[in-house]
Amino acid sequence: MKKTIIKVWKYAAIYIISMVIFITSLSIICLIPSENIKENVKKSSEILIDEGNYKICYIFNRFCEMKFDNYSDSLMINNAYSVDNEKAFESAMLVRKNYINGITKKINKDSNGELKSASKYEKYSPISELQDTVNNDIEESFEYARYWHGYLLIIRPLLLLFDIGQIRIIFTIILIILAIILLYLIAKKINIKTMIFFLVSLIFIEYFYIGQSLQGTSIFIITMIASIIILIKEPKLKNYGIIFFTLGIVTNFFDFLTQPIISLFVPLIIYFLLKQKEDKMEIKESLIIIIKYSLIWVIGYLLTWVSKWILVDILYNRNLILSSIIQVKYRAGDITNIYKAIISNVLYELGVFKIILTAMIMYLVIKKLKYGKKIKWNLKDSFPYIVIGVTPFIWFSISSNHSYEHYFFTYRTLIITLICIQISATRIEKISN
């Protein structure tokens, strides 16, 4: 009983400390005068106007097409600029776009449904809004309080020195460095074959281009850092529950609802790979671990999210809890969206799956030719990867509306499935004579 109470207090302490850090850091970062970042915000708006709402990038002479979400990037930079430095705490809590101190005449509260642009535009036009905001040519502002917008801690300081083009380069370099460290540690702590699986999966989800879109960067930085820490600290790590609880909290704070479950299941794959080197885990034990750490991550994620709604309602009476719940239901969609969500995400990666599956079949055929009937598939070792491998499809089903409308970046959630297919398919072993 005493140990249980101590554990609960540890989780409570991490949650409380996280909330204090989040609120304090966002308030401090909002003290940076918007005038100091105006020049780079203006340059960024010009770059985004030139690129359009969706920047298209082709690889190997149109072999692969990638669409970058300039809609969200414009919104993020707009939020970073639209800060009332005299009311830093309020700006950190309510997070407005199109806000210009002394010019803004109307502020719309955060509401359910799709995001809206100022009434001067015929349709949703965040890039135009950003340009007009930095040129003091807009009078209608919108709150976007339902998220924490932790990315502001990174974007605002960077905008002091760099425009979006330069920030993209910085993010890309960071992601490449993290990938190199992760792949090196996997080769060292697990094996080279598994390192190749991770590298192939990273390449197929265009990981090395993710830095070109601000909204997709934070979740992968969080995932890579968490995976690296687990690889470095194992076997000294004792309380993985704390790790996954913290990951849920941090993910909700920084991420813009892109591919959040990646920060749960990629580190969990690393966990199983390390544990299986030490001991053979029973199927029941593996299932309990997956359920346990998934629930802990979800609690951290949802607790952090709901806390923002409650804080805003208590402090500013925005009725955010109700509108956010309605928004969550809207993003969840209905049963008719589930099929569309899964198909659109898989089709975007279908060529990749064909290559992976072909390679795995060839691997199995070679094993069969080499050992004949003396091989078996180790279901016990494969089980955690089979279960984890289907989680992206569960996520697409839960967030069907969001996954269907934003398939051009949510498909990256399938990195989980790509890694798991390769690992589980190679769990073939020779039967001892």
ABEGO torsion letter per residue (X at the ends): XAAAAAAAAAAAAAAAAAAAAAAAAAAAAAABBAAAAAAAAAAAAAAAAAAEABBBBBBGGGABBBBBBAAAAAAAAAAAABBBAABAAAAAAAGBBGBBBGABABBBBBBBEBBBBBAABABBBAAAAAAAAAAGABABBBBBAABAGAAAAAAAAAAAABBAAAAAAAAAAAAAAAAAAAAAAAAAABBAAAAAAAAAAAAAAGAAAAAABAAAAAAAAAAAAAAAAAAAAOAABABAAAAAAAAAAAAAAABAGBBAAAAAAAAAAAAAAAAAAABBBBAAAAAAAAAAAAAAAAAAAAAAAAAAAAAAAAAAGAGAAAAAAAAAAAAAEBAAAAAAAAAAAAAAAAAAAAAAAAAAAAAAAAAAAAAEAABBBBAAAAAAAAAAAAAAAAAAAABAAAAAAAAAAAAAAAAAAAAAAAAAAABBBBBBX
